[in-house]
Amino acid sequence: MQGRLLQYRFRESMIYIEYTRSYLKLTAVLSSLGGTYSSLYLIGYAFTVLFSYNLMLSSIIGKLYYFKPRFESEKPNKQKKE
């Protein structure tokens, strides 16, 4: 051993690990996390919350501020009394 700074011993093992990489779709990830029903419920709930929040903000802004209508179809129809 005198005069050696480094010594390696390689052995072949009968046990080996094989790593694979796979790509999953969003639906597969959601179903593995909490089930299909829960993932569909969560997506529907998020869509509903975002849609209703934007609708509420647009309603509030429309009531607070006056905007000139851009198109003829947006103008209110005033009916004349005969």
N, C-alpha and C positions, 0 to 999 in steps of 0.2 A: 504494500500500500504506500510505501514511501515514494514520493515523487509524483503521485497522482493528485491532481487538484479536483477532478470531477469524475464520477463513475456513474454510468446509466445501466439499468437492467430492464430490458423489455420482456414482457410476458404476454402471451396471447390468452385472453380470457374467453370463456365460453358464454359469458353474459354480455349482451350488447343492447344498446338502446338506439332505436331508430326514430328520428324526429321527422315529422312531416308537417307541412304547412298547408292549410286549406282556407279557402275564402268562403265566408258565409254571407248569405243575404240578410237584409235587415229583419225580415220576418222570422228567419231562423234564429237570429240572436234574441229577438224579443220573446219568441215562444220558449226558448230555453231558459230565459231569465224568470219569466213569471207565468207562462202559459199563454195560449192563443187568446183566450177570452180577456184576460187582463190587459194584454198588449193592445187589442182592438179597443177596449174600453178607454185606455189611456190616450190613444191617438184620437178617438172621437171626442173625448173630454177636452183635450188641448185645442182641437180645431174649434169646438163650440165656444170655449172661453175666449180665444183670440178673435173669433168672428163677432161675438156679442160685445166685446170690449171696443173693437173698432167701430161697430155700429152705434154704440152709446156715445163715443167721442164725436162721431160725425153728427149725431143728432144734437148734442150740446153746442157744438161749434156753429151749426146751422141756425140754432135759436139765438145765439149770442150776437152773431155778426150777419150783416146783410151782404150777399153776393149777387152781382148782376148775373142774370141767366145768360149762358153762352149760346143756347140754341132756342129756336122758336118753340119747340115742344116743351121746354122747361118753363115758359112763361105761363102764368095763371090765366085761365080763360075768364074774361069778364063778360057776363051775359047782360045784354041791355034789356030793360023792361019795356014792353010795348004798350 
